[in-house]
Amino acid sequence: MNNKGLLNSVVGSVKLLEEPLTKSLRSDAVSSGWPEEIANYLSVVVVDDNLLINYPDELAKIIEDLEYGNGSDSPTPVMRRFLGNNQISIANSIEGGLVNHLFDTEVLP
């Protein structure tokens, strides 16, 4: 079995989750009180084999203050909670990618 092909299959399966997870993350952020104009810059991306939340560097301070709080505002941990809550979806997608790869490479009939 080709490990590179297996990794590509798994990453491809997880990449299919980027768009729906991004929409869900943005919705969670807004419903948790984040400004919509900030939430709309959040995106879920797969880089290599890692699932990450991406946002523009110029908004990093604002987003980190929302997520972790600052001296005057309490934290609203949307990103950390989101990643924790979506681990099952991510695991299921990875599992699906592995199974598909096994059938595609005819390891399983």
Secondary structure as a PSIPRED ss2 file (coil, helix, strand):
# PSIPRED VFORMAT (PSIPRED V4.0)

   1 M C   1.000  0.000  0.000
   2 N C   1.000  0.000  0.000
   3 N H   0.000  1.000  0.000
   4 K H   0.000  1.000  0.000
   5 G H   0.000  1.000  0.000
   6 L H   0.000  1.000  0.000
   7 L H   0.000  1.000  0.000
   8 N H   0.000  1.000  0.000
   9 S H   0.000  1.000  0.000
  10 V H   0.000  1.000  0.000
  11 V H   0.000  1.000  0.000
  12 G H   0.000  1.000  0.000
  13 S H   0.000  1.000  0.000
  14 V H   0.000  1.000  0.000
  15 K H   0.000  1.000  0.000
  16 L C   1.000  0.000  0.000
  17 L C   1.000  0.000  0.000
  18 E H   0.000  1.000  0.000
  19 E H   0.000  1.000  0.000
  20 P H   0.000  1.000  0.000
  21 L H   0.000  1.000  0.000
  22 T H   0.000  1.000  0.000
  23 K H   0.000  1.000  0.000
  24 S H   0.000  1.000  0.000
  25 L H   0.000  1.000  0.000
  26 R H   0.000  1.000  0.000
  27 S H   0.000  1.000  0.000
  28 D H   0.000  1.000  0.000
  29 A H   0.000  1.000  0.000
  30 V H   0.000  1.000  0.000
  31 S H   0.000  1.000  0.000
  32 S C   1.000  0.000  0.000
  33 G C   1.000  0.000  0.000
  34 W C   1.000  0.000  0.000
  35 P C   1.000  0.000  0.000
  36 E H   0.000  1.000  0.000
  37 E H   0.000  1.000  0.000
  38 I H   0.000  1.000  0.000
  39 A H   0.000  1.000  0.000
  40 N C   1.000  0.000  0.000
  41 Y C   1.000  0.000  0.000
  42 L C   1.000  0.000  0.000
  43 S E   0.000  0.000  1.000
  44 V E   0.000  0.000  1.000
  45 V E   0.000  0.000  1.000
  46 V E   0.000  0.000  1.000
  47 V E   0.000  0.000  1.000
  48 D C   1.000  0.000  0.000
  49 D C   1.000  0.000  0.000
  50 N E   0.000  0.000  1.000
  51 L E   0.000  0.000  1.000
  52 L E   0.000  0.000  1.000
  53 I E   0.000  0.000  1.000
  54 N E   0.000  0.000  1.000
  55 Y C   1.000  0.000  0.000
  56 P C   1.000  0.000  0.000
  57 D H   0.000  1.000  0.000
  58 E H   0.000  1.000  0.000
  59 L H   0.000  1.000  0.000
  60 A H   0.000  1.000  0.000
  61 K H   0.000  1.000  0.000
  62 I H   0.000  1.000  0.000
  63 I H   0.000  1.000  0.000
  64 E H   0.000  1.000  0.000
  65 D H   0.000  1.000  0.000
  66 L H   0.000  1.000  0.000
  67 E H   0.000  1.000  0.000
  68 Y H   0.000  1.000  0.000
  69 G C   1.000  0.000  0.000
  70 N C   1.000  0.000  0.000
  71 G C   1.000  0.000  0.000
  72 S C   1.000  0.000  0.000
  73 D C   1.000  0.000  0.000
  74 S C   1.000  0.000  0.000
  75 P C   1.000  0.000  0.000
  76 T C   1.000  0.000  0.000
  77 P C   1.000  0.000  0.000
  78 V H   0.000  1.000  0.000
  79 M H   0.000  1.000  0.000
  80 R H   0.000  1.000  0.000
  81 R H   0.000  1.000  0.000
  82 F H   0.000  1.000  0.000
  83 L H   0.000  1.000  0.000
  84 G H   0.000  1.000  0.000
  85 N H   0.000  1.000  0.000
  86 N C   1.000  0.000  0.000
  87 Q H   0.000  1.000  0.000
  88 I H   0.000  1.000  0.000
  89 S H   0.000  1.000  0.000
  90 I H   0.000  1.000  0.000
  91 A H   0.000  1.000  0.000
  92 N H   0.000  1.000  0.000
  93 S H   0.000  1.000  0.000
  94 I H   0.000  1.000  0.000
  95 E H   0.000  1.000  0.000
  96 G H   0.000  1.000  0.000
  97 G H   0.000  1.000  0.000
  98 L H   0.000  1.000  0.000
  99 V H   0.000  1.000  0.000
 100 N H   0.000  1.000  0.000
 101 H H   0.000  1.000  0.000
 102 L H   0.000  1.000  0.000
 103 F H   0.000  1.000  0.000
 104 D H   0.000  1.000  0.000
 105 T C   1.000  0.000  0.000
 106 E C   1.000  0.000  0.000
 107 V C   1.000  0.000  0.000
 108 L C   1.000  0.000  0.000
 109 P C   1.000  0.000  0.000
